């Protein structure tokens, strides 16, 4: 097995995801009014319909399908499908809002070492899966080498067990 290198491409962060849409207008409405993204200026040199949105440190680039009628229609909410996940402040508030908007969703829960993470899954207008979770307390633990941190930017300080690991490494 090859030895892994820390950051061979010198990546800094996720910039954007691109999604092909049946209707760019419907997708703008969803990402703006359901998820809180803001439309931003898109280069005028593009010769195809689309829109750019930004929020939470990432961009979503919407691309108009050349053949919207041939796009598959997903109806089943499957948490094991491709998706993007967002952390939230209150799962109760999210669930209440989804009910008010009459958006169909599916609840799930993950448990690891006594830590419980609640998840809600639902589709955008084109069937792309969106997950909302409360995974602030779930540590990100690399298989080898690095010190684990929380998956939340809010909780970037080292967790107590990580502080202990760091003290041992420094001795």
Order of alpha helices (4+ residues) and beta strands (2+ residues): beta-alpha-beta-beta-beta-beta-alpha-beta-beta-beta-beta-beta-alpha
